[in-house]
Amino acid sequence: MTKTTILTILMIPVVFLLSYSLYHSVFDTIQESEEIRISEKNVILRLKLIREAETAYFQRYKEYTGSWDTLAMFIDNDSIYNVQKREIIQPRKKNDPLYYTRTDSVRIEYDTIDAVQVREKIFPGEDFDATRLKRIPGKKGKEFTLSASTVKKGNATVAVVEVVDKYPRDPHRKESNPSPTKRLLKFGSLTEATTAGNWE
């Protein structure tokens, strides 16, 4: 046997091992990316439900709640009102002293049409346990962080809420990340009057 033949025979297992290793490296990366995508999709869906519940709570009580128990009880036992808003425009008459300096008079009326169970509005036709809303999907025993407060904006005090997933599946998701879309998944803010999600 020549040296070339011997080297070729010896290289076959090495090439096979390297090929196998490379295949698994690429496959594992693709698989992990897909698992992260599915995990984040489920987390975002849950965050949207929580946001709907908090928005309904705000419509009812003019504040947000920072308690999961209060939010769950609100979903199960409370109702919100369907309100219709009407603008009534009253044209100013020529004998009105403000006729030349002001626009038409506008009066806004609100009519309560009916009350709807919160559960029916947020989870129509679903048998969902509201006490599980705080749990992060796919992360056993982990819960979202829920905070509610008020902040001063000019002369007004406004209610604020923030819900955060502090246990990201993606190791690159950090609050220190310069890109807001790559920070911890959350909606709302404790410094700004917003309920926007950072995935939007």
MDTraj code that builds the backbone (N, CA, C; nanometers):
import mdtraj as md
import numpy as np

residues = "MET THR LYS THR THR ILE LEU THR ILE LEU MET ILE PRO VAL VAL PHE LEU LEU SER TYR SER LEU TYR HIS SER VAL PHE ASP THR ILE GLN GLU SER GLU GLU ILE ARG ILE SER GLU LYS ASN VAL ILE LEU ARG LEU LYS LEU ILE ARG GLU ALA GLU THR ALA TYR PHE GLN ARG TYR LYS GLU TYR THR GLY SER TRP ASP THR LEU ALA MET PHE ILE ASP ASN ASP SER ILE TYR ASN VAL GLN LYS ARG GLU ILE ILE GLN PRO ARG LYS LYS ASN ASP PRO LEU TYR TYR THR ARG THR ASP SER VAL ARG ILE GLU TYR ASP THR ILE ASP ALA VAL GLN VAL ARG GLU LYS ILE PHE PRO GLY GLU ASP PHE ASP ALA THR ARG LEU LYS ARG ILE PRO GLY LYS LYS GLY LYS GLU PHE THR LEU SER ALA SER THR VAL LYS LYS GLY ASN ALA THR VAL ALA VAL VAL GLU VAL VAL ASP LYS TYR PRO ARG ASP PRO HIS ARG LYS GLU SER ASN PRO SER PRO THR LYS ARG LEU LEU LYS PHE GLY SER LEU THR GLU ALA THR THR ALA GLY ASN TRP GLU".split()
xyz = np.array([
    [0.0832, -0.1191, 0.0000],
    [0.0000, 0.0000, 0.0000],
    [0.0873, 0.1249, 0.0000],
    [0.0455, 0.2176, -0.0799],
    [0.1206, 0.3425, -0.0854],
    [0.0797, 0.4347, 0.0281],
    [0.1633, 0.5366, 0.0504],
    [0.1321, 0.6340, 0.1569],
    [0.0015, 0.7081, 0.1255],
    [-0.0214, 0.7355, 0.0003],
    [-0.1429, 0.8083, -0.0412],
    [-0.2678, 0.7271, -0.0079],
    [-0.2616, 0.5978, -0.0367],
    [-0.3762, 0.5100, -0.0078],
    [-0.4027, 0.5037, 0.1420],
    [-0.2965, 0.4906, 0.2183],
    [-0.3104, 0.4837, 0.3650],
    [-0.3707, 0.6137, 0.4177],
    [-0.3203, 0.7272, 0.3685],
    [-0.3729, 0.8576, 0.4126],
    [-0.5195, 0.8734, 0.3746],
    [-0.5540, 0.8272, 0.2561],
    [-0.6939, 0.8354, 0.2101],
    [-0.7846, 0.7535, 0.3012],
    [-0.7425, 0.6333, 0.3339],
    [-0.8218, 0.5458, 0.4220],
    [-0.8363, 0.6081, 0.5605],
    [-0.7274, 0.6670, 0.6102],
    [-0.7318, 0.7307, 0.7425],
    [-0.8196, 0.8560, 0.7441],
    [-0.8262, 0.9250, 0.6293],
    [-0.9035, 1.0498, 0.6226],
    [-1.0543, 1.0269, 0.6119],
    [-1.0954, 0.9102, 0.5669],
    [-1.2399, 0.8831, 0.5492],
    [-1.3182, 0.9028, 0.6788],
    [-1.2761, 0.8419, 0.7938],
    [-1.3529, 0.8644, 0.9168],
    [-1.3483, 1.0098, 0.9636],
    [-1.2336, 1.0759, 0.9380],
    [-1.2212, 1.2167, 0.9791],
    [-1.3196, 1.3026, 0.9014],
    [-1.3264, 1.2803, 0.7693],
    [-1.4196, 1.3562, 0.6838],
    [-1.5636, 1.3271, 0.7253],
    [-1.5923, 1.1997, 0.7510],
    [-1.7273, 1.1602, 0.7932],
    [-1.7637, 1.2307, 0.9244],
    [-1.6696, 1.2307, 1.0194],
    [-1.6932, 1.2936, 1.1496],
    [-1.7147, 1.4439, 1.1362],
    [-1.6339, 1.5094, 1.0542],
    [-1.6479, 1.6540, 1.0323],
    [-1.7806, 1.6869, 0.9637],
    [-1.8189, 1.6051, 0.8659],
    [-1.9462, 1.6262, 0.7952],
    [-2.0639, 1.6114, 0.8907],
    [-2.0570, 1.5073, 0.9734],
    [-2.1632, 1.4814, 1.0716],
    [-2.1737, 1.5973, 1.1705],
    [-2.0570, 1.6437, 1.2160],
    [-2.0518, 1.7537, 1.3125],
    [-2.1077, 1.8824, 1.2520],
    [-2.0711, 1.9109, 1.1288],
    [-2.1186, 2.0310, 1.0604],
    [-2.2695, 2.0242, 1.0383],
    [-2.3174, 1.9074, 0.9946],
    [-2.4615, 1.8892, 0.9725],
    [-2.5391, 1.9153, 1.0999],
    [-2.4922, 1.8558, 1.2114],
    [-2.5632, 1.8732, 1.3381],
    [-2.5550, 2.0161, 1.3893],
    [-2.4438, 2.0818, 1.3647],
    [-2.4281, 2.2209, 1.4060],
    [-2.5304, 2.3094, 1.3354],
    [-2.5432, 2.2925, 1.2038],
    [-2.6395, 2.3706, 1.1251],
    [-2.7818, 2.3332, 1.1634],
    [-2.8079, 2.2019, 1.1734],
    [-2.9427, 2.1542, 1.2076],
    [-2.9858, 2.2047, 1.3453],
    [-2.8940, 2.1974, 1.4439],
    [-2.9255, 2.2438, 1.5796],
    [-2.9535, 2.3934, 1.5820],
    [-2.8785, 2.4706, 1.5036],
    [-2.9000, 2.6151, 1.4970],
    [-3.0371, 2.6461, 1.4379],
    [-3.0724, 2.5758, 1.3302],
    [-3.2042, 2.5960, 1.2678],
    [-3.3158, 2.5559, 1.3639],
    [-3.2973, 2.4425, 1.4295],
    [-3.3980, 2.3934, 1.5234],
    [-3.4162, 2.4904, 1.6409],
    [-3.3049, 2.5420, 1.6935],
    [-3.3119, 2.6356, 1.8053],
    [-3.3815, 2.7656, 1.7630],
    [-3.3511, 2.8137, 1.6421],
    [-3.4156, 2.9354, 1.5901],
    [-3.5657, 2.9164, 1.5795],
    [-3.6086, 2.7992, 1.5346],
    [-3.7515, 2.7695, 1.5204],
    [-3.8187, 2.7604, 1.6577],
    [-3.7504, 2.6983, 1.7543],
    [-3.8050, 2.6891, 1.8898],
    [-3.8202, 2.8279, 1.9525],
    [-3.7215, 2.9154, 1.9303],
    [-3.7286, 3.0532, 1.9810],
    [-3.8459, 3.1269, 1.9162],
    [-3.8621, 3.1084, 1.7835],
    [-3.9711, 3.1760, 1.7113],
    [-4.1077, 3.1340, 1.7656],
    [-4.1269, 3.0041, 1.7862],
    [-4.2548, 2.9532, 1.8375],
    [-4.2780, 3.0013, 1.9805],
    [-4.1729, 2.9965, 2.0627],
    [-4.1832, 3.0408, 2.2014],
    [-4.2233, 3.1877, 2.2082],
    [-4.1574, 3.2712, 2.1284],
    [-4.1868, 3.4145, 2.1311],
    [-4.3257, 3.4451, 2.0760],
    [-4.3691, 3.3678, 1.9775],
    [-4.5045, 3.3851, 1.9228],
    [-4.6087, 3.3599, 2.0324],
    [-4.5887, 3.2531, 2.1108],
    [-4.6821, 3.2209, 2.2193],
    [-4.6783, 3.3251, 2.3300],
    [-4.5593, 3.3746, 2.3613],
    [-4.5449, 3.4784, 2.4648],
    [-4.6170, 3.6056, 2.4208],
    [-4.6005, 3.6440, 2.2945],
    [-4.6650, 3.7655, 2.2425],
    [-4.8175, 3.7507, 2.2449],
    [-4.8684, 3.6324, 2.2082],
    [-5.0132, 3.6096, 2.2143],
    [-5.0661, 3.6274, 2.3563],
    [-4.9909, 3.5760, 2.4551],
    [-5.0326, 3.5908, 2.5953],
    [-5.0246, 3.7372, 2.6398],
    [-4.9182, 3.8065, 2.5976],
    [-4.9054, 3.9490, 2.6318],
    [-5.0216, 4.0300, 2.5746],
    [-5.0666, 3.9943, 2.4552],
    [-5.1800, 4.0648, 2.3936],
    [-5.3083, 4.0432, 2.4743],
    [-5.3276, 3.9211, 2.5243],
    [-5.4457, 3.8933, 2.6076],
    [-5.4407, 3.9736, 2.7377],
    [-5.3227, 3.9770, 2.7993],
    [-5.3065, 4.0534, 2.9236],
    [-5.3335, 4.2013, 2.8962],
    [-5.2831, 4.2500, 2.7852],
    [-5.3052, 4.3915, 2.7503],
    [-5.4540, 4.4207, 2.7314],
    [-5.5251, 4.3284, 2.6654],
    [-5.6694, 4.3462, 2.6480],
    [-5.7402, 4.3531, 2.7823],
    [-5.7004, 4.2637, 2.8736],
    [-5.7620, 4.2613, 3.0065],
    [-5.7312, 4.3897, 3.0823],
    [-5.6068, 4.4360, 3.0773],
    [-5.5685, 4.5602, 3.1458],
    [-5.6397, 4.6817, 3.0849],
    [-5.6540, 4.6817, 2.9530],
    [-5.7247, 4.7920, 2.8859],
    [-5.8713, 4.7950, 2.9277],
    [-5.9331, 4.6773, 2.9365],
    [-6.0722, 4.6689, 2.9818],
    [-6.0836, 4.7153, 3.1270],
    [-5.9870, 4.6771, 3.2097],
    [-5.9859, 4.7197, 3.3510],
    [-5.9749, 4.8720, 3.3585],
    [-5.8904, 4.9288, 3.2735],
    [-5.8732, 5.0743, 3.2724],
    [-6.0025, 5.1444, 3.2292],
    [-6.0700, 5.0891, 3.1283],
    [-6.1964, 5.1482, 3.0830],
    [-6.3001, 5.1488, 3.1950],
    [-6.2952, 5.0470, 3.2776],
    [-6.3942, 5.0339, 3.3866],
    [-6.3583, 5.1196, 3.5073],
    [-6.2292, 5.1227, 3.5448],
    [-6.1905, 5.1865, 3.6714],
    [-6.0965, 5.3066, 3.6570],
    [-6.0601, 5.3414, 3.5321],
    [-5.9721, 5.4567, 3.5060],
    [-5.8341, 5.4421, 3.5710],
    [-5.7918, 5.3195, 3.5898],
    [-5.6570, 5.2885, 3.6383],
    [-5.6249, 5.1463, 3.5966],
    [-5.4965, 5.1114, 3.6033],
    [-5.4544, 4.9737, 3.5754],
    [-5.4334, 4.9030, 3.7091],
    [-5.4349, 4.7708, 3.7044],
    [-5.4077, 4.6967, 3.8267],
    [-5.2702, 4.6301, 3.8187],
    [-5.2009, 4.6285, 3.9317],
    [-5.0705, 4.5622, 3.9403],
    [-5.0812, 4.4281, 4.0098],
    [-5.2041, 4.3781, 4.0247],
    [-5.2274, 4.2507, 4.0949],
    [-5.2865, 4.1475, 3.9993],
    [-5.2209, 4.0328, 3.9886],
    [-5.2735, 3.9252, 3.9042],
    [-5.4073, 3.8742, 3.9570],
    [-5.4213, 3.8651, 4.0897],
    [-5.5468, 3.8168, 4.1487],
    [-5.6626, 3.9100, 4.1150],
    [-5.6375, 4.0421, 4.1253],
    [-5.7417, 4.1401, 4.0935],
    [-5.7801, 4.1305, 3.9464],
    [-5.6809, 4.1140, 3.8599],
    [-5.7084, 4.1037, 3.7162],
    [-5.7893, 3.9777, 3.6848],
    [-5.7546, 3.8663, 3.7481],
    [-5.8273, 3.7403, 3.7258],
    [-5.9721, 3.7520, 3.7740],
    [-5.9925, 3.8140, 3.8916],
    [-6.1287, 3.8320, 3.9440],
    [-6.2091, 3.9247, 3.8537],
    [-6.1441, 4.0272, 3.8009],
    [-6.2099, 4.1194, 3.7087],
    [-6.2571, 4.0449, 3.5844],
    [-6.1715, 3.9594, 3.5280],
    [-6.2079, 3.8828, 3.4078],
    [-6.3247, 3.7895, 3.4360],
    [-6.3218, 3.7217, 3.5503],
    [-6.4236, 3.6209, 3.5813],
    [-6.5573, 3.6793, 3.6277],
    [-6.5530, 3.7952, 3.6969],
    [-6.6745, 3.8416, 3.7650],
    [-6.7268, 3.9782, 3.7233],
    [-6.6498, 4.0538, 3.6484],
    [-6.6898, 4.1918, 3.6208],
    [-6.7407, 4.2070, 3.4786],
    [-6.7922, 4.3259, 3.4501],
    [-6.8417, 4.3556, 3.3161],
    [-6.7969, 4.4957, 3.2760],
    [-6.7972, 4.5202, 3.1467],
    [-6.7648, 4.6538, 3.0965],
    [-6.8809, 4.7005, 3.0101],
    [-6.8926, 4.8313, 2.9964],
    [-7.0066, 4.8895, 2.9267],
    [-6.9714, 4.9240, 2.7829],
    [-7.0646, 4.8930, 2.6941],
    [-7.0533, 4.9387, 2.5553],
    [-7.1156, 5.0765, 2.5491],
    [-7.0336, 5.1748, 2.5159],
    [-7.0796, 5.3135, 2.5161],
    [-7.0747, 5.3679, 2.3743],
    [-7.1816, 5.4381, 2.3363],
    [-7.1864, 5.5019, 2.2049],
    [-7.1672, 5.6518, 2.2230],
    [-7.0765, 5.7070, 2.1440],
    [-7.0461, 5.8502, 2.1536],
    [-7.1142, 5.9225, 2.0374],
    [-7.1817, 6.0349, 2.0702],
    [-7.2476, 6.1149, 1.9670],
    [-7.2035, 6.2601, 1.9798],
    [-7.1734, 6.3212, 1.8657],
    [-7.1407, 6.4638, 1.8636],
    [-7.2606, 6.5398, 1.8083],
    [-7.3078, 6.6352, 1.8857],
    [-7.4205, 6.7172, 1.8413],
    [-7.3662, 6.8564, 1.8107],
    [-7.3736, 6.8943, 1.6827],
    [-7.3197, 7.0235, 1.6387],
    [-7.4342, 7.1244, 1.6320],
    [-7.4155, 7.2331, 1.7010],
    [-7.5152, 7.3397, 1.7055],
    [-7.4560, 7.4628, 1.6354],
    [-7.5047, 7.4953, 1.5160],
    [-7.4510, 7.6136, 1.4473],
    [-7.4820, 7.7404, 1.5276],
    [-7.3866, 7.8314, 1.5314],
    [-7.4087, 7.9585, 1.6021],
    [-7.4978, 8.0482, 1.5164],
    [-7.5845, 8.1241, 1.5851],
    [-7.6744, 8.2160, 1.5146],
    [-7.6067, 8.3512, 1.5007],
    [-7.6563, 8.4324, 1.4065],
    [-7.5935, 8.5618, 1.3796],
    [-7.6031, 8.6560, 1.4980],
    [-7.7037, 8.6387, 1.5814],
    [-7.7174, 8.7278, 1.6980],
    [-7.6302, 8.6824, 1.8154],
    [-7.5591, 8.5681, 1.7988],
    [-7.4669, 8.5197, 1.9028],
    [-7.3421, 8.6079, 1.9002],
    [-7.3014, 8.6668, 2.0169],
    [-7.1829, 8.7534, 2.0184],
    [-7.0552, 8.6807, 1.9731],
    [-7.0533, 8.5490, 1.9796],
    [-6.9350, 8.4720, 1.9397],
    [-6.9440, 8.4234, 1.7950],
    [-7.0449, 8.4694, 1.7206],
    [-7.0692, 8.4204, 1.5845],
    [-6.9466, 8.4361, 1.4935],
    [-6.8795, 8.5522, 1.5016],
    [-6.7666, 8.5788, 1.4114],
    [-6.6312, 8.5316, 1.4660],
    [-6.6258, 8.4946, 1.5913],
    [-6.4961, 8.4591, 1.6506],
    [-6.4824, 8.3118, 1.6867],
    [-6.5895, 8.2398, 1.6933],
    [-6.5841, 8.0990, 1.7332],
    [-6.6495, 8.0097, 1.6278],
    [-6.6134, 7.8820, 1.6317],
    [-6.6769, 7.7848, 1.5425],
    [-6.8106, 7.7430, 1.6022],
    [-6.8760, 7.6512, 1.5347],
    [-7.0040, 7.6003, 1.5854],
    [-6.9862, 7.5364, 1.7222],
    [-7.0924, 7.5348, 1.7988],
    [-7.0908, 7.4725, 1.9309],
    [-7.1044, 7.3206, 1.9147],
    [-7.0191, 7.2476, 1.9852],
    [-7.0232, 7.1004, 1.9776],
    [-7.0496, 7.0446, 2.1170],
    [-7.1508, 6.9587, 2.1248],
    [-7.1826, 6.8916, 2.2509],
    [-7.1663, 6.7425, 2.2296],
    [-7.0976, 6.6762, 2.3228],
    [-7.0758, 6.5315, 2.3106],
    [-7.1622, 6.4597, 2.4133],
    [-7.2358, 6.3603, 2.3649],
    [-7.3202, 6.2788, 2.4537],
    [-7.2745, 6.1339, 2.4464],
    [-7.2790, 6.0673, 2.5605],
    [-7.2429, 5.9258, 2.5685],
    [-7.3651, 5.8465, 2.6112],
    [-7.3977, 5.7437, 2.5358],
    [-7.5098, 5.6560, 2.5696],
    [-7.4565, 5.5169, 2.6002],
    [-7.4956, 5.4642, 2.7168],
    [-7.4581, 5.3275, 2.7514],
    [-7.5559, 5.2323, 2.6848],
    [-7.5039, 5.1497, 2.5942],
    [-7.5908, 5.0587, 2.5196],
    [-7.6207, 4.9336, 2.6016],
    [-7.5143, 4.8684, 2.6493],
    [-7.5329, 4.7483, 2.7312],
    [-7.4030, 4.7166, 2.8052],
    [-7.4103, 4.6174, 2.8911],
    [-7.2918, 4.5710, 2.9647],
    [-7.2552, 4.4325, 2.9137],
    [-7.1246, 4.4088, 2.9009],
    [-7.0754, 4.2801, 2.8513],
    [-6.9797, 4.2213, 2.9541],
    [-6.9930, 4.0906, 2.9791],
    [-6.8993, 4.0231, 3.0694],
    [-6.7578, 4.0344, 3.0122],
    [-6.6623, 4.0674, 3.0962],
    [-6.5229, 4.0816, 3.0511],
    [-6.4747, 3.9524, 2.9874],
    [-6.5069, 3.8410, 3.0493],
    [-6.4647, 3.7100, 2.9967],
    [-6.5160, 3.6896, 2.8546],
    [-6.6422, 3.7272, 2.8293],
    [-6.7005, 3.7085, 2.6963],
    [-6.6342, 3.7990, 2.5932],
    [-6.5907, 3.9167, 2.6360],
    [-6.5276, 4.0103, 2.5425],
    [-6.3850, 3.9684, 2.5074],
    [-6.3093, 3.9241, 2.6087],
    [-6.1681, 3.8917, 2.5862],
    [-6.1466, 3.7469, 2.5416],
    [-6.2239, 3.6550, 2.6011],
    [-6.2093, 3.5122, 2.5672],
    [-6.3417, 3.4565, 2.5156],
    [-6.3941, 3.5080, 2.4053],
    [-6.5247, 3.4590, 2.3592],
    [-6.5204, 3.3108, 2.3231],
    [-6.6106, 3.2353, 2.3857],
    [-6.6205, 3.0930, 2.3554],
    [-6.5077, 3.0073, 2.4073],
    [-6.4153, 3.0660, 2.4849],
    [-6.3019, 2.9886, 2.5374],
    [-6.3217, 2.9568, 2.6848],
    [-6.2764, 2.8392, 2.7247],
    [-6.2794, 2.8010, 2.8657],
    [-6.1380, 2.8219, 2.9207],
    [-6.1032, 2.9477, 2.9447],
    [-5.9670, 2.9824, 2.9869],
    [-5.9657, 3.0164, 3.1348],
    [-5.8701, 2.9605, 3.2082],
    [-5.8546, 2.9877, 3.3508],
    [-5.7794, 3.1197, 3.3665],
    [-5.8504, 3.2227, 3.4124],
    [-5.7917, 3.3571, 3.4219],
    [-5.6740, 3.3632, 3.5190],
    [-5.6687, 3.2712, 3.6142],
    [-5.5570, 3.2718, 3.7095],
    [-5.4265, 3.2269, 3.6433],
    [-5.4367, 3.1660, 3.5223],
    [-5.3176, 3.1208, 3.4504],
    [-5.2631, 3.2270, 3.3546],
    [-5.3305, 3.3404, 3.3476],
    [-5.2899, 3.4473, 3.2562],
    [-5.1479, 3.4957, 3.2861],
    [-5.1092, 3.4901, 3.4124],
    [-4.9768, 3.5391, 3.4543],
    [-4.8629, 3.4455, 3.4163],
    [-4.8938, 3.3215, 3.3795],
    [-4.7888, 3.2235, 3.3496],
    [-4.7333, 3.2430, 3.2087],
    [-4.6017, 3.2322, 3.1966],
    [-4.5370, 3.2476, 3.0665],
    [-4.5467, 3.1146, 2.9920],
    [-4.6063, 3.1132, 2.8722],
    [-4.6221, 2.9873, 2.7980],
    [-4.4876, 2.9188, 2.7708],
    [-4.4844, 2.7879, 2.7976],
    [-4.3655, 2.7090, 2.7684],
    [-4.2524, 2.7233, 2.8681],
    [-4.2744, 2.7983, 2.9764],
    [-4.1689, 2.8172, 3.0772],
    [-4.2279, 2.7823, 3.2135],
    [-4.2204, 2.6563, 3.2471],
    [-4.2850, 2.6025, 3.3661],
    [-4.2451, 2.6795, 3.4923],
    [-4.3473, 2.7246, 3.5643],
    [-4.3247, 2.7927, 3.6919],
    [-4.2841, 2.9388, 3.6797],
    [-4.2665, 2.9890, 3.5572],
    [-4.2251, 3.1278, 3.5376],
    [-4.3476, 3.2159, 3.5134],
    [-4.3442, 3.3381, 3.5681],
    [-4.4556, 3.4319, 3.5537],
    [-4.4077, 3.5646, 3.4959],
    [-4.5000, 3.6317, 3.4251],
    [-4.4721, 3.7670, 3.3783],
    [-4.4609, 3.8605, 3.4987],
    [-4.3811, 3.9655, 3.4840],
    [-4.3737, 4.0696, 3.5862],
    [-4.4778, 4.1755, 3.5518],
    [-4.5703, 4.2013, 3.6445],
    [-4.6783, 4.2980, 3.6241],
    [-4.6595, 4.4159, 3.7183],
    [-4.6581, 4.5378, 3.6627],
    [-4.6444, 4.6592, 3.7439],
    [-4.7428, 4.7633, 3.6946],
    [-4.8057, 4.8339, 3.7870],
    [-4.8971, 4.9434, 3.7527],
    [-4.8701, 5.0592, 3.8471],
    [-4.8812, 5.1801, 3.7945],
    [-4.8514, 5.2983, 3.8764],
    [-4.9151, 5.4207, 3.8114],
    [-4.8755, 5.5376, 3.8580],
    [-4.9154, 5.6631, 3.7948],
    [-4.7912, 5.7499, 3.7791],
    [-4.7911, 5.8345, 3.6763],
    [-4.6806, 5.9283, 3.6548],
    [-4.7380, 6.0657, 3.6242],
    [-4.6594, 6.1690, 3.6557],
    [-4.6996, 6.3066, 3.6266],
    [-4.6552, 6.3401, 3.4859],
    [-4.7478, 6.3878, 3.4050],
    [-4.7182, 6.4352, 3.2703],
    [-4.7744, 6.5763, 3.2587],
    [-4.6851, 6.6742, 3.2689],
    [-4.7311, 6.8136, 3.2709],
    [-4.8092, 6.8381, 3.3993],
    [-4.9333, 6.8813, 3.3845],
    [-5.0189, 6.9051, 3.5014],
    [-5.1107, 6.7872, 3.5314],
    [-5.0975, 6.6824, 3.4545],
    [-5.1877, 6.5672, 3.4706],
    [-5.1155, 6.4475, 3.5307],
    [-5.1921, 6.3661, 3.6020],
    [-5.1430, 6.2381, 3.6532],
    [-5.2053, 6.1286, 3.5675],
    [-5.1215, 6.0463, 3.5066],
    [-5.1736, 5.9427, 3.4170],
    [-5.1366, 5.8041, 3.4691],
    [-5.2260, 5.7095, 3.4439],
    [-5.2021, 5.5701, 3.4847],
    [-5.1100, 5.5021, 3.3843],
    [-5.0203, 5.4185, 3.4346],
    [-4.9284, 5.3438, 3.3474],
    [-4.9248, 5.1976, 3.3907],
    [-4.8897, 5.1114, 3.2954],
    [-4.8809, 4.9679, 3.3227],
    [-4.7671, 4.9097, 3.2398],
    [-4.7039, 4.8047, 3.2932],
    [-4.5967, 4.7367, 3.2203],
    [-4.5996, 4.5887, 3.2560],
    [-4.5921, 4.5042, 3.1543],
    [-4.5853, 4.3590, 3.1735],
    [-4.4658, 4.3078, 3.0944],
    [-4.3759, 4.2338, 3.1626],
    [-4.2487, 4.1920, 3.1030],
    [-4.2267, 4.0413, 3.1199],
    [-4.1713, 3.9788, 3.0147],
    [-4.1225, 3.8403, 3.0229],
    [-3.9733, 3.8488, 3.0539],
    [-3.9368, 3.8243, 3.1796],
    [-3.7971, 3.8355, 3.2221],
    [-3.7178, 3.7067, 3.2022],
    [-3.7810, 3.6078, 3.1376],
    [-3.7140, 3.4793, 3.1151],
    [-3.7145, 3.4458, 2.9657],
    [-3.6376, 3.5215, 2.8854],
    [-3.6434, 3.5013, 2.7400],
    [-3.5828, 3.3682, 2.6964],
    [-3.6440, 3.3093, 2.5955],
    [-3.5901, 3.1858, 2.5349],
    [-3.4667, 3.2186, 2.4508],
    [-3.4684, 3.3395, 2.3920],
    [-3.3562, 3.3865, 2.3105],
    [-3.2500, 3.4485, 2.4016],
    [-3.1298, 3.3910, 2.4085],
    [-3.0260, 3.4439, 2.4981],
    [-2.9793, 3.5852, 2.4610],
    [-3.0099, 3.6304, 2.3379],
    [-2.9685, 3.7635, 2.2944],
    [-3.0653, 3.8728, 2.3413],
    [-3.1815, 3.8327, 2.3938],
    [-3.2787, 3.9319, 2.4430],
    [-3.2332, 3.9827, 2.5794],
    [-3.1925, 4.1099, 2.5827],
    [-3.1497, 4.1719, 2.7078],
    [-3.2050, 4.3133, 2.7124],
    [-3.2341, 4.3627, 2.8309],
    [-3.2886, 4.4982, 2.8460],
    [-3.1863, 4.6030, 2.8040],
    [-3.0595, 4.5665, 2.8063],
    [-2.9529, 4.6601, 2.7688],
    [-2.9313, 4.6666, 2.6176],
    [-3.0030, 4.5840, 2.5412],
    [-2.9857, 4.5814, 2.3966],
    [-3.0241, 4.7176, 2.3374],
    [-2.9395, 4.7751, 2.2491],
    [-2.9719, 4.9066, 2.1922],
    [-3.0987, 4.9073, 2.1064],
    [-3.1341, 4.7926, 2.0489],
    [-3.2554, 4.7846, 1.9670],
    [-3.3748, 4.7473, 2.0543],
    [-3.4790, 4.8340, 2.0631],
    [-3.5967, 4.8039, 2.1471],
    [-3.6640, 4.6717, 2.1123],
    [-3.6609, 4.6332, 1.9832],
    [-3.7264, 4.5084, 1.9425],
    [-3.6497, 4.3840, 1.9860],
    [-3.5243, 4.4014, 2.0307],
    [-3.4447, 4.2876, 2.0774],
    [-3.4301, 4.2862, 2.2293],
    [-3.5055, 4.3743, 2.2972],
    [-3.5050, 4.3721, 2.4437],
    [-3.6049, 4.2678, 2.4922],
    [-3.6182, 4.2545, 2.6237],
    [-3.7139, 4.1597, 2.6813],
    [-3.8530, 4.1889, 2.6260],
    [-3.9279, 4.0844, 2.5904],
    [-4.0623, 4.1041, 2.5371],
    [-4.1518, 4.1660, 2.6439],
    [-4.2201, 4.2742, 2.6075],
    [-4.3063, 4.3428, 2.7048],
    [-4.4031, 4.4348, 2.6329],
    [-4.5030, 4.4817, 2.7074],
    [-4.5853, 4.5924, 2.6596],
    [-4.5973, 4.6946, 2.7716],
    [-4.6232, 4.8192, 2.7305],
    [-4.6400, 4.9255, 2.8286],
    [-4.5083, 4.9835, 2.8759],
    [-4.5207, 5.0751, 2.9726],
    [-4.4047, 5.1447, 3.0278],
    [-4.4448, 5.2046, 3.1617],
    [-4.3491, 5.2159, 3.2528],
    [-4.3762, 5.2801, 3.3823],
    [-4.3373, 5.4275, 3.3806],
    [-4.2902, 5.4757, 3.2664],
    [-4.2533, 5.6174, 3.2560],
    [-4.3343, 5.6906, 3.1493],
    [-4.3974, 5.6149, 3.0574],
    [-4.4762, 5.6746, 2.9501],
    [-4.6167, 5.6165, 2.9495],
    [-4.7135, 5.6976, 2.9083],
    [-4.8532, 5.6522, 2.9005],
    [-4.8741, 5.5771, 2.7694],
    [-4.8314, 5.4520, 2.7657],
    [-4.8448, 5.3699, 2.6450],
    [-4.8701, 5.2245, 2.6825],
    [-4.9411, 5.1544, 2.5951],
    [-4.9573, 5.0099, 2.6132],
    [-4.9022, 4.9360, 2.4903],
    [-4.8142, 5.0033, 2.4160],
    [-4.7552, 4.9413, 2.2968],
    [-4.6606, 4.8291, 2.3367],
    [-4.6562, 4.7258, 2.2534],
    [-4.5622, 4.6153, 2.2750],
    [-4.4349, 4.6403, 2.1974],
    [-4.3209, 4.5985, 2.2514],
    [-4.1950, 4.6257, 2.1809],
    [-4.1734, 4.5298, 2.0628],
    [-4.2662, 4.4400, 2.0375],
    [-4.2590, 4.3529, 1.9190],
    [-4.3312, 4.4195, 1.8004],
    [-4.4039, 4.5285, 1.8271],
    [-4.4867, 4.5921, 1.7229],
    [-4.4050, 4.6933, 1.6429],
])
top = md.Topology()
chain = top.add_chain()
for i, resn in enumerate(residues, 1):
    res = top.add_residue(resn, chain, resSeq=i)
    for name in ("N", "CA", "C"):
        top.add_atom(name, md.element.get_by_symbol(name[0]), res)
traj = md.Trajectory(xyz[None], top)
